[in-house]
Amino acid sequence: MALNYHHATLSLLHLLFLSLHLSTAALVKQQPLTLKYHNGALLKGKVTVNLIWYGKFTPAQRAIIVDFIQSLGSTQAPPPSAAAWWRTTEKYHGGASTLVVGNQILHEDYPFGKILKNSHIVGLGSRPNNQVDSINVVLTADDVAVEGFCMRCGSHGYARRGKARFAYIWVGNSATQCPGQCAWPFHQPLYGPQTSPLVAPNGDVGVDGMIINLATLLAGTVTNPYSDGYFQGPPTAPLEAVSACTGKFGSGAYPGYPGKVLVDKSTDASYNANGVNGRKFLLPAMWDPESSACSTLVICILQGGKLRILRHQVGKKALARDHQIMEQRYGIVKLYGGEF
C-alpha cells in the first residue's frame, strides 16, 4: 500500500494569530475569500464514517461523538441544527455528502503504546475496510501523545491501494495535553487575548473540543479528500472549507473572541447547533461557495430583550417558519457577548 499524508489543519491559536496582522480597514471591509476548486474528486453521496477508538474512552464520550456524526444527517433536531450547518457542503461541486456511522473498532489496550508517530495514525486509518466512499476516523484518548499534537490538533489524509484511494482523519482528545490550543474556546487560550472560556455544551472540554476539530476535518475531507479539491494555499498545508474560517463561531467574532452564540439557560453552556438525542454543539464557520465568505450557522440580534432576528443556513421558505419555532421554543435567548 502506498500512503499519502498531509496536515489539514494547524493549531487553532496559530491560525488566530496569523490573522492578527489585519488592518482596521480590513476588519471593517472584509475581502472575499476564495477556495479554488482544483478539479479533483470529492466525497459525495453516501459516505460511511468508521470510528477507530484508540485508548480508553468512556461510553458517554463515545456517545457524544457518534451523536454528532448522526446529527449531520438528521432531520429531527430543532433549528438551528447541525444538519443545516453540514448542508453548506452541498454547495461544493457534486451535491450532497450524506454521512452514516459505519464500523467502530476499540483499541483500549494501546497496541502501539501511548506515544504515536504519524505512521501509526496512517496505519490505523488505513485498516478497517476497502470501501472507496468511506472515511476512517482515528480518535485518540486524552492519555495518548501523538507526534505534533499541539501544533495541529488533528489532520486528514488518504491512503492508496492500487488505483483506489481511502480517506482518513485523526483527532485527539486534548484535555490533559494542550487544551489551550486544541479545545478553545472551552479552555483559556495559551496565548493571545485572555477571554473567559465558554462552558462546553456536553460537559466535557476535551470531547467538545474534539467535536470542533472533527467538524473541521470532516468538512475538509469531503471537499478536499485527495489534495486536489477545494482549498487555498499549498496542498501540503491547505486552508479548507472550515480551517479557512478558524476561530469564528458566531457574529462579531475576531481573533481571540468566538462571537455571539446561544447559551443554554439551564446550564450556561454555549452552542450554536442542535443535534439528535437533545445534544447541543458549537460548530465553526464554514466557507460558503455561493457568497465566497465564511458563514456561521446563526446570526442573532437581541432587541428589547427578545430574539428578533435569527438567520441560519436554510432555504428562504424555511427561514420564517424556523424563526417562529425558535421564538416559541426558546423565548428570550441569551447571547454570549451581550447585545450588538
C-alpha positions as CSV (number, residue, x, y, z in Angstrom):
1,M,0.0,0.0,0.0
2,A,1.3,3.4,-0.9
3,L,0.5,6.1,1.5
4,N,-0.1,9.8,1.1
5,Y,-0.4,12.0,4.1
6,H,-0.8,15.8,4.7
7,H,-1.7,18.1,7.6
8,A,-5.1,19.6,7.0
9,T,-5.4,21.9,10.0
10,L,-3.0,24.0,12.1
11,S,-3.3,24.7,15.7
12,L,-6.4,26.9,16.2
13,L,-4.5,29.6,18.1
14,H,-1.7,29.6,15.5
15,L,-4.2,30.4,12.8
16,L,-5.8,33.0,15.0
17,F,-2.5,34.8,15.5
18,L,-1.9,34.7,11.7
19,S,-4.9,36.9,11.4
20,L,-3.9,39.5,14.0
21,H,-1.9,41.5,11.3
22,L,-5.1,42.6,9.6
23,S,-5.5,46.3,9.5
24,T,-8.5,48.1,11.0
25,A,-9.7,48.8,7.4
26,A,-9.5,45.2,6.5
27,L,-11.6,44.3,9.6
28,V,-14.3,46.8,8.6
29,K,-14.4,45.7,5.0
30,Q,-13.6,42.1,4.6
31,Q,-12.2,41.0,1.3
32,P,-13.8,38.0,-0.5
33,L,-12.2,34.7,0.4
34,T,-11.7,32.2,-2.4
35,L,-11.1,28.5,-2.1
36,K,-10.1,27.3,-5.6
37,Y,-11.5,24.1,-6.9
38,H,-8.6,22.0,-8.3
39,N,-10.9,19.7,-10.3
40,G,-10.3,16.6,-8.2
41,A,-12.8,14.1,-6.9
42,L,-14.8,14.9,-3.8
43,L,-16.6,12.6,-1.5
44,K,-20.3,12.9,-2.4
45,G,-23.4,10.7,-2.0
46,K,-23.5,8.2,0.9
47,V,-20.2,8.3,2.8
48,T,-19.6,5.8,5.6
49,V,-17.7,7.1,8.6
50,N,-15.8,4.3,10.5
51,L,-14.6,5.1,14.0
52,I,-11.3,3.7,15.4
53,W,-11.1,4.5,19.1
54,Y,-7.5,4.3,20.4
55,G,-7.2,4.3,24.1
56,K,-9.8,4.5,26.8
57,F,-13.0,6.5,26.1
58,T,-16.0,6.3,28.4
59,P,-19.3,5.2,26.8
60,A,-20.6,8.8,27.4
61,Q,-17.7,10.2,25.4
62,R,-18.2,7.8,22.5
63,A,-21.9,8.6,22.5
64,I,-21.2,12.4,22.1
65,I,-19.1,11.8,19.0
66,V,-21.5,9.3,17.5
67,D,-24.5,11.6,18.1
68,F,-22.6,14.4,16.4
69,I,-22.0,12.5,13.2
70,Q,-25.6,11.2,13.2
71,S,-26.8,14.8,13.7
72,L,-25.2,15.9,10.5
73,G,-27.7,13.9,8.5
74,S,-30.7,14.1,10.8
75,T,-34.0,16.0,10.1
76,Q,-35.2,15.6,13.6
77,A,-33.2,18.2,15.5
78,P,-34.8,21.6,16.0
79,P,-33.3,24.7,14.4
80,P,-30.6,25.8,14.3
81,S,-29.4,22.2,13.6
82,A,-26.1,20.6,12.9
83,A,-27.6,19.2,9.7
84,A,-28.2,22.8,8.5
85,W,-24.6,23.6,9.1
86,W,-23.5,20.5,7.2
87,R,-25.7,21.3,4.2
88,T,-23.3,24.1,3.2
89,T,-21.1,21.2,1.8
90,E,-23.8,20.6,-0.8
91,K,-22.9,23.9,-2.4
92,Y,-19.5,22.5,-3.3
93,H,-19.2,20.7,-6.6
94,G,-21.2,17.4,-6.9
95,G,-24.1,17.8,-4.5
96,A,-24.7,16.3,-1.0
97,S,-22.4,14.3,1.2
98,T,-24.6,12.1,3.4
99,L,-22.6,10.7,6.4
100,V,-23.6,7.5,8.1
101,V,-21.8,5.8,11.0
102,G,-20.2,2.5,10.0
103,N,-17.9,0.2,11.9
104,Q,-16.5,1.0,15.3
105,I,-13.2,-0.5,16.4
106,L,-11.9,-0.3,20.0
107,H,-8.2,-0.4,20.8
108,E,-8.4,0.0,24.6
109,D,-5.2,-1.9,25.1
110,Y,-3.0,0.6,23.4
111,P,-1.5,-1.8,20.8
112,F,1.2,0.7,19.7
113,G,1.7,2.3,23.1
114,K,0.7,5.7,24.3
115,I,3.2,7.7,22.1
116,L,2.2,7.5,18.5
117,K,4.0,8.6,15.4
118,N,2.3,9.8,12.2
119,S,3.0,6.4,10.7
120,H,0.9,4.8,13.4
121,I,-2.0,7.2,12.6
122,V,-1.8,6.4,8.9
123,G,-1.7,2.7,9.7
124,L,-4.7,2.8,12.0
125,G,-6.6,4.9,9.5
126,S,-5.9,2.5,6.6
127,R,-7.1,-0.7,8.2
128,P,-10.9,-1.0,8.7
129,N,-12.1,-1.7,5.2
130,N,-11.5,-1.2,1.5
131,Q,-14.6,0.9,0.7
132,V,-13.8,3.9,-1.5
133,D,-16.7,6.0,-0.3
134,S,-15.7,6.0,3.4
135,I,-13.7,7.9,5.9
136,N,-11.8,6.1,8.7
137,V,-11.7,8.4,11.8
138,V,-8.9,7.7,14.3
139,L,-9.8,9.1,17.7
140,T,-7.0,9.1,20.4
141,A,-7.8,9.3,24.1
142,D,-6.5,12.1,26.4
143,D,-3.5,10.0,27.7
144,V,-2.2,9.3,24.1
145,A,0.5,11.6,22.8
146,V,0.7,12.0,19.0
147,E,3.6,13.4,17.1
148,G,3.0,17.1,16.6
149,F,-0.3,17.0,18.6
150,C,-0.3,20.6,19.9
151,M,0.7,22.1,16.5
152,R,-2.3,20.7,14.6
153,C,-4.9,19.1,17.0
154,G,-6.0,16.8,14.1
155,S,-5.3,16.1,10.5
156,H,-6.7,14.3,7.5
157,G,-5.1,12.5,4.5
158,Y,-5.5,9.4,2.3
159,A,-4.1,6.0,1.7
160,R,-3.8,4.4,-1.7
161,R,-4.2,0.7,-2.5
162,G,-3.6,0.1,-6.2
163,K,-5.7,2.8,-8.0
164,A,-8.2,3.2,-5.1
165,R,-7.8,5.9,-2.5
166,F,-9.2,5.9,1.0
167,A,-9.6,8.9,3.2
168,Y,-8.8,9.1,6.9
169,I,-8.9,11.6,9.8
170,W,-7.2,11.8,13.1
171,V,-8.5,13.9,16.1
172,G,-7.1,13.7,19.6
173,N,-8.6,14.5,23.0
174,S,-6.5,17.4,24.2
175,A,-8.0,17.7,27.8
176,T,-4.7,16.9,29.5
177,Q,-2.2,17.9,26.9
178,C,-2.8,21.3,25.2
179,P,-6.4,22.3,25.7
180,G,-5.4,26.0,25.3
181,Q,-4.6,25.3,21.6
182,C,-7.0,22.5,20.7
183,A,-10.1,22.9,23.0
184,W,-10.5,26.7,22.7
185,P,-13.0,28.4,23.2
186,F,-13.8,25.9,26.0
187,H,-10.5,26.4,27.7
188,Q,-8.4,29.5,28.4
189,P,-6.1,30.2,25.4
190,L,-2.4,29.6,26.0
191,Y,-1.5,32.8,24.2
192,G,-3.3,35.9,22.9
193,P,-6.4,37.7,24.2
194,Q,-7.4,36.1,27.5
195,T,-11.2,36.0,27.1
196,S,-13.2,33.8,29.5
197,P,-13.7,30.2,28.3
198,L,-17.1,29.1,27.2
199,V,-19.0,26.3,29.0
200,A,-18.8,23.1,27.0
201,P,-22.3,22.1,25.8
202,N,-21.8,18.4,26.6
203,G,-19.9,18.9,29.8
204,D,-16.6,17.6,28.5
205,V,-14.0,20.1,27.5
206,G,-11.8,17.6,25.7
207,V,-14.6,15.9,23.8
208,D,-16.4,19.1,22.9
209,G,-13.1,20.4,21.6
210,M,-12.8,17.2,19.6
211,I,-16.2,17.9,18.1
212,I,-14.9,21.3,16.8
213,N,-11.8,19.7,15.2
214,L,-13.8,16.7,13.9
215,A,-16.3,19.0,12.3
216,T,-13.4,21.0,10.7
217,L,-11.8,17.8,9.3
218,L,-15.0,16.1,8.1
219,A,-15.8,19.2,6.0
220,G,-12.2,19.4,4.8
221,T,-12.2,15.7,3.9
222,V,-15.4,15.6,1.8
223,T,-14.5,18.8,-0.1
224,N,-10.7,18.1,-0.4
225,P,-10.2,14.4,0.2
226,Y,-7.2,13.8,-2.0
227,S,-5.4,17.2,-2.0
228,D,-7.0,18.3,-5.3
229,G,-10.4,19.5,-4.3
230,Y,-11.3,22.9,-2.7
231,F,-8.5,24.7,-0.9
232,Q,-6.4,27.8,-0.8
233,G,-2.6,27.8,-0.4
234,P,-0.2,24.9,-0.9
235,P,-1.7,21.4,-1.0
236,T,0.6,20.3,1.8
237,A,-0.8,22.9,4.2
238,P,-4.2,23.9,2.8
239,L,-6.8,26.3,4.1
240,E,-10.0,24.3,3.6
241,A,-13.8,24.6,4.0
242,V,-13.6,25.3,7.7
243,S,-9.9,25.8,8.5
244,A,-10.1,28.9,6.3
245,C,-12.6,30.3,8.8
246,T,-10.8,29.3,12.0
247,G,-11.9,30.9,15.3
248,K,-15.4,32.1,14.1
249,F,-18.4,30.6,15.8
250,G,-20.9,33.5,15.8
251,S,-21.5,37.0,14.6
252,G,-18.9,39.6,15.6
253,A,-16.1,37.1,16.0
254,Y,-12.5,38.4,15.9
255,P,-9.1,36.8,16.9
256,G,-9.5,35.5,20.4
257,Y,-13.3,36.1,20.6
258,P,-15.6,33.4,19.2
259,G,-18.5,35.7,18.5
260,K,-22.1,35.8,19.8
261,V,-23.6,32.3,20.2
262,L,-26.6,30.9,22.0
263,V,-26.4,30.0,25.7
264,D,-28.4,27.3,27.3
265,K,-30.5,28.9,30.1
266,S,-30.2,25.9,32.4
267,T,-26.5,25.1,32.1
268,D,-24.9,28.3,30.8
269,A,-23.3,26.1,28.1
270,S,-22.6,27.8,24.8
271,Y,-23.7,26.3,21.5
272,N,-25.0,27.2,18.0
273,A,-26.4,23.9,16.8
274,N,-28.9,21.3,18.0
275,G,-28.4,17.6,17.3
276,V,-30.0,14.2,17.9
277,N,-30.9,13.0,21.4
278,G,-31.1,16.5,22.7
279,R,-27.5,17.3,22.0
280,K,-26.0,20.7,21.5
281,F,-22.8,21.5,19.7
282,L,-20.6,24.5,19.0
283,L,-19.7,24.4,15.3
284,P,-17.3,26.7,13.5
285,A,-18.0,28.9,10.5
286,M,-17.7,27.3,7.1
287,W,-16.8,28.8,3.7
288,D,-19.8,29.3,1.5
289,P,-19.1,28.9,-2.2
290,E,-22.1,31.0,-3.1
291,S,-21.1,34.0,-1.1
292,S,-17.3,33.5,-1.1
293,A,-17.4,34.2,2.7
294,C,-17.2,32.4,6.0
295,S,-20.7,31.7,7.2
296,T,-21.7,31.0,10.8
297,L,-24.7,28.8,11.5
298,V,-26.6,31.6,13.3
299,I,-26.6,35.3,13.4
300,C,-28.6,36.6,16.3
301,I,-29.7,40.1,17.4
302,L,-31.5,40.9,20.6
303,Q,-33.8,43.8,20.6
304,G,-35.7,44.7,23.7
305,G,-34.6,41.5,25.4
306,K,-36.2,39.3,22.8
307,L,-35.0,37.4,19.8
308,R,-36.0,39.5,16.8
309,I,-33.8,38.2,14.0
310,L,-32.3,34.7,13.5
311,R,-30.5,33.7,10.4
312,H,-29.3,30.2,9.9
313,Q,-28.4,28.1,6.9
314,V,-31.7,27.0,5.5
315,G,-33.7,27.9,2.4
316,K,-35.7,31.2,2.3
317,K,-39.0,29.4,2.6
318,A,-38.0,27.6,5.8
319,L,-36.5,30.7,7.4
320,A,-39.7,32.4,8.6
321,R,-41.0,29.1,9.9
322,D,-37.8,28.3,11.8
323,H,-37.6,31.8,13.2
324,Q,-41.1,31.3,14.7
325,I,-40.1,27.9,16.1
326,M,-37.0,29.4,17.8
327,E,-39.1,32.1,19.5
328,Q,-41.7,29.6,20.6
329,R,-39.1,27.1,21.8
330,Y,-36.5,29.4,23.5
331,G,-38.4,32.6,24.2
332,I,-35.8,35.1,25.4
333,V,-32.4,33.8,24.2
334,K,-29.3,34.9,25.9
335,L,-26.3,35.6,23.7
336,Y,-22.7,35.1,24.8
337,G,-21.0,38.5,24.5
338,G,-24.1,40.6,25.1
339,E,-26.0,42.8,22.6
340,F,-24.7,44.1,19.4
